[in-house]
Every structure is written in structure tokens, then in C-alpha cells.
């Protein structure tokens, strides 16, 4: 059986890692769909699809997950939500079940495929929006992400990037 996990992973955090590992306890293979692949260099989406793929790959390897059981695939958004399942299906290998705690995702997919409701691991703690805010405010965000992700973000100067983006998005643009 092949399970699907969909997310923006901005950044991939310990909650995502715990969920990926639990899916692999139930499934033979895991597809990690990196959603909103076309968005980057925004406060909500600071990292590119390629960067997120690398973060996820490195985090799974660091956690001793058998990478041969995993696919990590970027998915661009389709603005027509009624055809979203077909859009996903055309980009991804065949999957048997979608794991999601997102009500909206579950609503869009429930008539097309099996969806397993998952409760996020400590959603109040492991929350990518909160982690990005902590990065901007020089708080200790590194404890909330796998070491491989923290190292990757440091290597690409991701915190500084996010701070520049946040300042830029909060200022009126003068052209």
C-alpha cells in the first residue's frame, strides 16, 4: 500500500517527520507531495520547492528512514479545486490512501480516494507558521525541526532571507 502526505513544508518540522514515520509504519511506501511548488520568497512560502525537497530528503535520511520507500514530488497549485484530485493524480505515482488532518483537503478528496484523518503531533508546538515567526524574531526555532533541516536552513542563510522578505512585505512598495 502507498500513502500520500501533502503539505507545503515551509519548513519541514518534527511533527511532519513523526507523521511521515507513522505513515511508513502502516504503508509500504510514502509519497510526500510538496504543495504550492511555484511559490517561494514569500513570508508564507520562503523556501523553493527544490529546497523543501532537499530538506525533507535530508531529514528522512537523518531519521534513518529507508529513502527507497519514499517519493518526494513537487506539485504546483491548480486554482480549480474541483479538478484538484485529477491534478494530483496526474503528477503523482498511484496512491492508495491520503493522510491528512486538514479539513479542506479531506473535503476535496473524500469522494475520490480513501482519506485517513490524522491528528497533528502537537499542532500548537509543531506549526510551520509559528516556526517562521520564531525565525524572524530570533527565537529558538531549531528545536522544532530535524537537525538536518536546521543545518540546511543555516547553509542557505534562510533565516536572513525570511527576515528580508518579512521587512519587504510589511513596507509599502514605491516604484
N, C-alpha and C positions, 0 to 999 in steps of 0.2 A: 504494500500500500504506500502511496506517495501523498504526503501532506504539504499544504501550502500555507505559508506565513507571509502576509502582506503588510508593509509598513514603509514609512518614509525614512526611518532610522537616522534621524538628524540630531544627535548621533545614535549609533547602536549602543545600548546600555545593558547593564547587568540583568534587568528584567527581560529584555529581548533574548539575551543569552540563555537565561533559565527556561524561557518558553521554547526556544529552539531545541534545547536538550530534552525537554519533556516531550516534544513532538517526536523526536527521534527515538524516544523510549516506546512510542506507540506505532511508529511508521518505519518502513524500510528506508525511505528516502524523504528528504525535505527540500522543498523549493522555497527560497527566500526571494520574494518579489520586492524589489526596491522601487517603490512607487514614486510618482512625481519626479521621474528621472530627468525631465527637462528643466527643472528649477534648481537654481544654485545662486550663491552670493546674495542671499536674502536672509533677514533675521530668522524667518521661519524655516528656511532651507539654505543654510550656509555652505553645505558641502555638495560637491558634484556627485553624480551617480557613480562615476569611477572611484572617487574617494570613499564613498559609502560601501561599495562592493569590496574594496580593499580592507576597510575597517572590519567588515563582517567576516571576511575570509580569515584575516589575522586573528580575530577574537575566537573564532571557532577552532582554528588550529591550536591556539594557546590553551584552549579548554580541552584539548585532546579529543575533539570531535573528529570522526572519520570523514574527512572532506570528500572522499569518493562517494559518500551518501548524500551530498548536498549540491544543489544548483543555486547560484546567486545570479539573478537576472534583473536588469533594469526594465522598468515599464513606464512609458510616457503616459500622461493622463489622457483620457478620452473625455471630452466635455459632455458627451451624450451618455448619461448614466443608464439609460435603458439598454444600451448595447455593450455595457461595461463587461459583462461576463464573456461575450464573444470576443471582445478586445483582449481580455486576459488570456482566453483560450488560444488565441492566435499567436501570442508572444511566448507562452509557457509550454513546457512539456506537459503531457497529460497528468492531471492530479485527481485524487480520489476524494479528498476532504480538505476544507479550508478551516483553519484555526483562527478565530477572531474574537476579540472582546468588544469590538466596535459595532454598535447597534446599526449604524448606517451601512457598513459593509455587509453585515448579516442580512439586512433587509434587501439589499441589491442582489445577493447571491442565493438566498434561500430557495427560490423557485428553480434554480439551475443546477445546484450541486449540494452535496452534504456539507453542512457547516457545523462545526463544533464550537460551542460557546466556551471561551476561556476567560478566567478571571485574571487580570494582570497581576503580576507579582509586585506587591507593594506599590501600587499606582501612585500613591502620594509621594513615595520616595523616588521610584524609578520613572521619571517623567522627562521626556526629551525637552519640552518647553522649559521646564524648571532647570534642567541641566544647562541649557543655553543661557538662561538668565544668570545662573551661578557663574558661568564662564565670563559673561560681560561684567559682572560685579566682583570679580576676583575672589570668589568663594571656592570652597574645596569640592569641586565637581568630580575630580578624578576617582574618588572612592565609589562613584555611582556607575562607572563604566569599566569594562575589562581593561587590564593594563595595556594590552595591545592597542586598544582604541585610544587611550590617553597618550601613549607614545606616538601613535600615528598623528593625532591632532597636534601634538607638540612639533613633530617633524615638519608639518606643513604650515606651521605658525597659525593654526586655526583659531586660537583664542583672539589673537590680534586681528585677524580677518573679521571675526564676528564683531569685535568692538568697533572697527572702522565701519562695517555695514550698519550697525546699530546707530552710530552717530549720523551717518549719511541718511538713513531712512527717517530719522527724527527731525532733520533740518529741512526747512523749505528749500526747494530747488530753485536756483537762479540761473537761467540760461542766457 
